[in-house]
Amino acid sequence: QTSITTSRDSTSATTTVTVSRTIPIPCRLRVARCQRLPEYGPNLIFFSGGSALRELSILLKEYTHNSVHLITPFDSGGSSAEIRRCFDMLSVGDLRNRLLALSDNCSNSTSVLGSCPPEVTQFFSHRLTKDSEQEAREEYQSLLNGKHMLAKAVRMPWRSILISHLRWFDQRRPSDFDLRGASVGNLLLTGCYLEHSRDIVTAISLIWTLLGAKGHVRPINGANLHLRTYYADGSVEVGQHKMGKGEKKKILQMDFVEYLDESQPQIAQKCEIDSISSELICQKADVIVYPMGSFFSSVLVNLLPSGVGRAIAHRNCPKLYIPNTGNDPELYEYTLWECIQQIVTLVRKDCCEEEQDNAIISISDILQYILVDTQNCYYCVPMKEHFQEITDLGITIIDVPLVDDDQVINDANHSRYNGGELVEEDEILLCSNQRSKSHVLSPRKVLEVILSLGS
């Protein structure tokens, strides 16, 4: 079935055509076309952070070189925490992770330097020892001098480029910088950032070229801010690294502050999406995806900067939410219905800041599809109890197989997660008719659905 509507823009003398078709999910023909010509693949927008999309991103470059990854740069833990402390900058860890996942090792690479040798990604992926500060410093100096086996394995000109960026970092590194467990890729990216007048877009572009990444990676915002989380029990915490940790409590909302210090009151800070990222969403997106990942700190946080919601609502394309499988502590006491409400509320809030009459943005402008596999997957929130209310909103639930056969887990032998809480084995044994299920989604099956919507 196909329906077509046409409109003409008198100011630009162009005609806009909206085409609506009924397609199978997954659509094998569309997927095959993408795989045959990935350089002409669809423009897929992912709001994400962390490692939840790593496997999908590695696979993604086989089907499209036009994906856009808008990444949260507010992480305040791990290797990024020390860099942020010393240089007052955004977090680069998730940016590095996504660039690596999209890096190209194929012989037919179109990168300026040719295909990216695996030795380059190994160098970029390496972490310094955590054992002692002295050992970490010695290992770091060995990399910096080109004497480390990882540096020796990289052929020219890549070795010279990598060490050059690392030296830029070293020349600006404070004497008290803690190198234990530091990601070499984070240090390289920071070196590029400092070398180019603290311009993160230029730094990413240089690393993107070096790795031959097949897709676009951008921070949702370049500001040096931290997440502040408000909980249902009235408590407040500052720092993404604390979210969902410790005592279980329901998250209500988030905002941005300047400092990690919780001892003094702080005014909420505003930030906005840059014009290029906004244009990638509102003018070029073929599919907008709210993907799996930590719901608040990896997905919703990307909707907080001003302009993101307006860009989403402006673009007429499929918009898809993929709920988390397994355990997400950030969704403690949440339901699928409440997750949808969070997405809709943040997008509408941004749109209403622009619209003087507070016009209500329709649900279809924000979210049209939810991708689940209720037959084969464990989810961290209850699934089916709100399906009717969700479909009444006009949202289509795509319930298809998303699990590989070798990932299915037998209920009688494994614990599972539900609503963000661990359900013990003896409780599971009470459910005599439970099917075998998994908390591991197949990246290929998920991607086939996304490509089917966007091709």
Secondary structure, 3 states (H helix, E strand, C coil): CEEEEEEEECCCCEEEEEEEECCCCCCHHHHHHHHHCHHHCCCEEEEECCCCCHHHHHHHCCCCCCCEEEECCCCCCHHHHHHHHHHCCCCCHHHHHHHHHCCCCCCCCCCCCCCCCHHHHHHHHCECCCCCHHHHHHHHHHHHCCCCHHHHHCCCCHHHHHHHHHHHHHHHCCCCCCCCCCEHHHHHHHHHHHHCCCCHHHHHHHHHHHHCCCCEEEECCCCCCEEEEEECCCCEEECHHHCCCCCCCCEEEEEEECCCCCCCCCCCECCECCHHHHHHHHCCCCEEEECCCCHHHHHHHHHCCECHHHHHHHCCCCEEECCCECCCHHHCCCCHHHHHHHHHHHHHHHHHHHCCCCCCCCHHHCCCEEEECCCCECECCCCHHHHHHHHHCCCEEEECCCCCHHHCECCCCCCEEECCEEECHHHHHCCCCCCCEECCCCHHHHHHHHHHHHC
